[in-house]
């Protein structure tokens, strides 16, 4: 399996991890601890494995969020609930979300158990070197139920790939805000309004990054990528794929293909059941 195929497979599996960020069940479990709805639940839920960190490490590892936005919620979230309690609540919410989206029969199926086993083998092939967010999640105990094993494994793979993506962005000379602006311009991620709102950047800050990228010949003043900008984004994605290849190479193409075959129906069913809101993605 080459880096491109590994990256394509990894992206196809992200649905089964990313649904936790839009899940009413996950948010409800976190709100029950006293956390505020929305951003506090997101930041605390994802950052909890790092322990009682401040806003700085969270903004640094998440990369594309306005640090001042992160600072509104972290570390104050830890005064409401401990990171350990937050992590446990997140997984209770994921348990409920998977059951509601996929149904009890799918959750208890042989296909789910098989997918979980392969995904765990994949995740255990990830190395933590230089990947702080992945390493924090990898320190967490494995759950027992197969659907939660699958979620945990895909979370480890996602954060491993994400840490590599940050390294690729740094190598490309893109700040967090510039990374978000340029990626949004590809039309493959959030819409501009959704990116600005969820990541905490004002229209003026957004335009400042457009202007900075335009000065480098990577964007037009109107916010479209130039040929050089398109090429740079393609280089970033190729480097991300390369940095994320190792666990896939260790797993092997046969098992990777089988995991994709098993997980695809789960992802399609989750999307069809309303796992993601409309109007957020381009």
N, C-alpha and C positions, 0 to 999 in steps of 0.2 A: 504494500500500500504506500503510495507516494504522499507527499505533504498536501497536495491539493485535494486528493480524495479523502484524506483524513480530516481536513478542514471542512469539507462538504458534509461528511458524515457527522462531525461534531455539531455543526450548525443545525442539522436536521433533528438532533436530539434535544436541543436547547429548550424547545417548547415545554418539555416535561419538567424542566427546572424552573423556567421563567414564569410559569403560571402562578408560582407562589407569591409573586410581587403584585398580582392583580386579584388574588383570592380573598373573597369575603370571609372565608373560614379562617384563613391565617390571620387576617386583620382582627377578626373577632377574638381569637385566642390571645392576641397581644393586647388588645384593648381591655380584655378581662384582667390583665395584670395591672392596668392603670395607665398604659401608654396612650398617647393621643393618636387618633386616626391619621392615616396618611403618611407623611414623611417620617415622623418619629418611628412608626412601625417599620417602615422600610429600612431606615438607617440602622436602627437597633437590631432588627431581625437578621440582617446580613452581616453586621459587624460583631454580633455577640460572641462568636468564637474567638475573637481577638482579646476578649476580656474588657476590663474597665479602661479602655483607651479614651483619649480625648478626641476632639473633632479633627485635629491635625492628621493623625494616622488614617482616620476614616476617609477624609477628603483626598489624601495622597494615594491610597490604594484604590478608591473608587474612581478617581482621576478626573472625571468630566463634570463633577458637581461644584457649584460655587462654595468655597470653603466657609463663607459666612452663613450660607444656608445650613450646612452641616452643623456648624457651631450653635445654631438655634436649638438643636435637638440632642446633640452629643457633646459632653458627657451627661447632660441632665437626665437622660433616659435611665441611666444607671442608678440615679437617686430614687427612681420609681420602682424599678425591678432590676434584679441582678442579671448580668449577662447569662448566667447559667439558667435562670428561670425563663429568660427570653428565648434562649435556644430551644429549650424543651417545649415551650408554648408554640413556637414556630412549627415544630414537627407535629404537634397535636393538630395544628391547623392544616398542615399538609396532608395528614392522614384523612381528615374529614373532607378535604378538597378532592383528593384522589377518589375517595369512595363516592362522593356526590357526582363527580364528572364522569367517572368510568363505570361505576356500578360495582356492587359487591361481587358479582360473578367474575368480572374481569380482574378485580383486585386479588381474588383467590385462585386465579387460573394458573395452569401449568406454564402458560406462555409468560405470565408475569414473573413467576419464579425463575424461569430460564433467563429472561432478560435481566433480572436482578443479579443473577450469578455472573453473567458475562460482564455486565456493567461494573460489578465490584472488581473483577479481575482487571478490567481496563483502568479503573481508578487507582488500584494498588500499583499500577505501573507508572503513575505520575511521581515525579521527584519534586521536593519542595525548594530546591536550591534557588534563592533569589525570588521566590514567589510567596510573599508574606501572607496574602489573603488565602491562597490555597492551603498553605501550611497550617494556618489557624483552623480552618475547617477540617483538615486531615487529622488534627489532634482530637476531634470529637469522636465519641464512641459510635460504633456502627449500630444502627437500629436492628431489630429482629425481623419485623414483618417485611416480606419481599418488596412490596410497593414502596416502602420507606427506604429499603436498601437501594432500590433503583433511583429514587430521588436523591439520596445522599451521594451515591456514586456519580450521578450526573452533575450534582452540585460541585463535587471535587474536580471533575473534568472541566466544568465551566469556569471555575475560578482559576484553575491551572492555565487554561487557555487565555483567560482574561488578564492574568498577570503577565503572560507572554505578550499579549496585545499592548499593554502599557509599555513594555520594554521596546516594542517595535515603534510605537508612537514617539517615545523619547528619542530613539535613534533617528527618526524622521524629522526631528526638530519641531514637533507639534506640542503646544501646551494642551492642557486638558480642555480648555474652552475651544481652542483651534481644532482639536481633534473632533469635538462634538459638532462644530460648525461645518467642517469639511465632510464629515461622515453624513450629516443630514443632507448636504448638497448632493450626495450620490443618489438620493431618492430611495435608499434601501433600509432606512431606519425610521426614527420618529419624524413626524411633520415638524416644521419649524416652531409653530406655537406650542406643541407638546414638549419639544426638547427644551425650549426656553422655560416653560412653566415647571416641568418636573425637575430640571437640573438647576433652577434658581438663577438664571441669567436674564438681565433686563434687555430690552430692545437695543439700548445704547451700548451695552457691553457686547452684545451679539454683533452689532455693526462694527464695533472696534476690532473685533477679530476678523470680520470680513475684510476690513480695510487693511489689516496687517497681512493677511494672506494675499490680498490683491497686490500689495507692495512687493511680495515675493514672486509674483507671477503665477500664483496657484489658484486664484479666483478672480472673477470679474468684479467690478464695484457693485454690481447688482446681486452678487451672491451665487453665481454659477461657477462651477469648477472649470478651469482652463484645461487644455490638454496636459500641461505639466501637473496640474492638480489631480487630474484623473490618474495619471501615471503614478503619482506619489501615493495616492490611496490604494492603488493596486499593489504597489510595493509593500505597503504596510500590511495588507491582507496576506500577501504571499509570505512575508516574514512571520506573521502570526501563525500561519499554517505550519511553517518550518519549525518554529519554536514549540509547537504543540504536537509534533509528530511522534515523539518517543513512546508514549503509552500506546498509541495505535499500532506502531511498528511491533511493539512487544506482544500485543494482543494477536496480531495477525489478521490478514484480510478475510479469511473464512469466518472467524468469530465476529469481526467488525460488521461484515455483511449480514450475518445472522442477527446481531443486535439491532441493526437498522430495520430489518424485516419485522422483528418482533415489536419494536417500539413505534413504528410508523402508524399502525392502527390505534395505538393508545393516544398518540399525539393528535391524530385526526379527530378522534372521538372527543378529546378534551376541547379542541377548538370548536367543534360543532356544538358542544354543550355550553359554550359561552365563557370559556376560560379567559378570553381577552376582550376588552372593550373595543368598540368601534371608534374610528376617528383619531386613534393615537399613532398608528403606523402609516407610513406613506404607501 
